[in-house]
Amino acid sequence: MAFTRTWDETAPLGTAAANTLETIIQQLKTDVKERIPPAVTLTAAAEAADIRVVTLQANDVNAVAWAMTRVLFRVWISDTEYGEVTTTLLPTVTVGTGAELECLGNYQFLIVANASGLATLSIELAGAATMYVMAEVDGKVYSSGAVTFAA
């Protein structure tokens, strides 16, 4: 009879003990994966009629859309990458996908992602400008990179 390499290396393949250990290991993998906070990608769509849509996507450790629990994004608009909240730009910002819990003022928002870890913002600004959309999840800050508006 073949043996599997389980934690105690003594459970024969196909036995109840081996199957129980396999179940426990799978549950441990799932539990660990759920406890690792999501990574976030921010993507800005092309400008259309003075509007740019920025997508915030929470992903798990395998870069797959987060689907374990709802994700809370703290989002703000900045003049510089990883900078403070803007005081010079005056865009109109609306939440598309996801639910805005609260506008914290001065282009700061708390947004709950949908069940797939997705949220979108529509940013409208007439005239030339460059801004950055910043998102914080579980203490880690992510940047959209430069979001540029044409004149």
C-alpha positions in Angstrom: 0.0 0.0 0.0 1.3 3.5 -0.9 1.7 6.2 1.7 1.0 9.9 1.3 3.2 12.6 2.6 0.9 14.0 5.2 1.9 15.9 8.3 2.6 12.7 10.2 3.6 10.8 7.0 1.8 7.6 8.3 -1.7 7.8 6.9 -2.1 5.3 4.0 -3.5 6.7 0.8 -7.3 6.5 0.6 -7.8 5.9 4.3 -10.2 8.0 6.4 -7.2 9.5 8.2 -5.6 10.6 4.9 -8.9 12.0 3.6 -9.5 13.9 6.9 -6.0 15.4 6.7 -6.5 16.4 3.1 -9.8 18.1 4.1 -8.0 19.9 7.0 -5.2 21.1 4.7 -7.6 22.4 2.1 -9.6 24.3 4.8 -6.3 25.7 6.2 -5.4 27.0 2.7 -8.8 28.6 2.3 -8.6 30.2 5.8 -5.2 31.6 5.2 -6.2 32.9 1.7 -9.2 34.7 3.3 -7.1 36.4 5.9 -4.6 37.9 3.5 -5.9 41.4 2.6 -6.6 42.0 -1.1 -4.3 43.8 -3.4 -5.9 46.6 -5.4 -5.5 47.6 -9.1 -6.7 51.0 -10.3 -7.3 51.5 -14.0 -8.4 54.7 -15.7 -10.4 54.5 -18.9 -9.9 56.9 -21.8 -11.4 60.4 -21.4 -14.8 60.9 -23.1 -16.7 64.2 -22.8 -14.5 65.4 -20.0 -15.2 62.2 -18.0 -12.7 59.5 -17.0 -13.9 56.3 -15.3 -11.5 54.8 -12.8 -12.0 51.1 -11.9 -10.9 49.9 -8.5 -10.5 46.1 -8.4 -9.6 44.1 -5.3 -7.8 40.9 -6.0 -6.8 37.9 -4.0 -3.2 36.4 -3.7 -3.7 34.7 -7.1 -4.6 38.0 -8.8 -8.2 36.8 -9.1 -11.2 39.1 -8.4 -11.9 39.2 -4.7 -15.1 37.3 -3.9 -14.7 36.4 -0.3 -16.2 39.4 1.6 -17.0 43.0 0.7 -14.0 45.3 0.5 -14.0 48.8 2.0 -11.9 51.3 -0.1 -10.9 54.7 1.4 -10.5 56.7 -1.8 -9.2 60.3 -2.4 -8.2 62.5 -5.3 -4.7 63.9 -5.1 -2.5 66.4 -7.1 0.5 64.1 -6.7 1.0 60.3 -6.6 0.7 59.1 -3.0 -0.1 62.7 -2.0 -2.6 64.4 0.2 -6.1 65.2 -0.8 -6.3 67.8 -3.6 -7.1 71.4 -2.7 -6.5 72.8 -6.2 -8.5 70.5 -8.5 -12.3 70.7 -8.5 -13.6 67.6 -10.3 -17.1 66.2 -10.0 -16.8 62.7 -8.6 -19.6 60.1 -8.6 -19.5 56.4 -7.5 -20.7 54.0 -10.2 -20.3 50.4 -9.2 -20.1 49.8 -5.5 -21.8 51.7 -2.8 -20.6 55.0 -1.3 -20.9 54.8 2.4 -19.7 58.3 3.1 -18.2 61.4 1.5 -15.5 62.5 3.9 -15.3 65.9 2.2 -12.7 67.4 0.0 -12.7 64.5 -2.5 -12.4 61.7 0.1 -14.8 58.8 0.0 -15.5 55.5 1.8 -16.7 53.0 -0.8 -17.8 49.4 -0.4 -17.0 47.3 -3.5 -19.6 45.0 -5.0 -19.5 41.2 -4.4 -16.6 40.8 -6.9 -14.4 43.4 -5.2 -15.2 46.0 -7.9 -15.9 49.7 -7.6 -15.9 52.5 -10.2 -15.6 56.3 -10.0 -16.6 58.7 -12.7 -14.5 61.8 -12.6 -15.6 64.9 -14.6 -13.3 67.8 -15.1 -13.3 70.4 -17.9 -9.9 71.7 -19.0 -6.4 70.3 -18.8 -5.3 68.7 -15.6 -3.5 65.7 -14.1 -4.6 64.0 -10.9 -4.2 60.7 -9.1 -6.8 58.5 -7.6 -5.5 56.9 -4.4 -7.1 54.0 -2.6 -6.4 52.5 0.8 -7.3 49.0 1.8 -6.3 47.5 5.2 -3.6 50.2 5.6 -1.9 49.8 2.2 -2.2 52.6 -0.3 -2.5 52.1 -4.0 -2.3 54.7 -6.9 -4.0 54.9 -10.2 -1.0 56.5 -11.8 -1.5 59.8 -13.6 -5.1 60.4 -14.7 -4.8 63.2 -17.3 -7.5 65.4 -18.7 -7.1 67.1 -22.1 -7.8 70.8 -22.6 
